[in-house]
Amino acid sequence: MKIKYDKETDILYIKISNLPVDESDMEKEGVILDYTIDGQLVGIEVLDASKSSSKPNIVEYELA
């Protein structure tokens, strides 16, 4: 998994796998989900990320 925040565009991208993206859907306003051809989730893109989080460039990682 890879997480990237672009401060210039204010976009947060969470890459779940390296599989090729075939389709993207905006499920909710400002959240784009990327899928493979067979429907596997590849990534999550959050537009205007600073509006959703006060510190989008800080990541907290937790294993359970």
Helices and strands as residue ranges (DSSP letters): E 2-6, E 11-15, E 23-28, E 31-35, E 41-46, H 49-52
